[in-house]
Every structure is written in structure tokens, then in C-alpha cells.
Amino acid sequence: MSAAPPSPAGAPPAPDEVDRRQADLPPVARLATVTLILVVAGGIYLAANINRSASLTPATVLAVAAALVLVVNGILLARIPAFAWGTFRRVGGWALLAYLVIAGILEFVFVFDHTPGHELALFTAMLVLFAVDVPLLLAFSVARYQPVGPPGDGVAAAAPAT
């Protein structure tokens, strides 16, 4: 892999010049976006065909594909050797809490509206994928730009107070 040419004098540095470690990270954000697209597409298909005798196969295929991409994304993320894991956990934990509340509210709406059983199960699976994927995307997007702390800690050492 060749290095990018240096920026001209006075120009802001390119992202890879600021943190060359970014080029070594797996495409976690891109894969999370693919997962989100698959879940949203499946949800739109289900919502458009609710209470009709449409096949659930397309939505099921989209949900399974989203789950597979999410699992692959988790594996790739777990294999990053030097990463700001403390920041990732902190951001991801709060985002997960928020998105579980959102998914719970949506689930309540589906139950309250008497969504048929098979459709409800598929909506629930997609909500779980959504509630896990978005926090992963947010946490990775924040943690990737944070300095890496001591091994095993994942939190950057604080600068001494002056």
C-alpha cells in the first residue's frame, strides 16, 4: 500500500496523514451501514405488505443477510489489536441503552396494533438487529479517532494537569 502524498503547505492534512492507523482498520462502519440498509429494506417490505397475503421470504432473506453481515462485522471488530476499547464500550453502552428503548417502543406499537404473529416475529428480529447495529456504528465511529491507551485498557492515559 503506498502512502498518500503530503499535503501542500498551508492545506489541512488528509485524514490518513493525521492518523495512519485508520488505514489498517476493517470496514466496520461500511458493514454496519450495509446491515442497516438490509434491515430498513426488510422493514419497509414488511410494513408495505402488513395484513396482506404476501410472502415473508424477501424480508426473511434480508433479515438473515443483515444478521450475517452483523456477525462478520463483530468478528472483524473483535480482531482489531490496538483500539480505544474503553471509549467504544462507553459510547456503545449508552447508545445501546437508547436504541433498546427505541426498539422497545416500536415493539410495543407492533403488539398494540395486533400485528400478526409471523410478521411480529420478523419485525422483532429486525428491531434487535437495528438496536445492536446502530450503537456499534456510533461507538466505532467515535472510538476509531481516539488515542489508544495501555494494552488491555483501551483508554488513553490522561494528560497530566498543569
Secondary structure, 3 states (H helix, E strand, C coil): CCCCCCCCCCCCCCHHHHCHHHHHCCCHHHHHHHHHHHHHHHHHHHHHCCCCCCCCHHHHHHHHHHHHHHHHHHHHHHCCCCCCHHHHHHHHHHHHHHHHHHHHHHHHHHHHCCCCHHHHHHHHHHHHHHHHHHHHHHHHHHHCCCCCCCCCCCCCCCCCCC
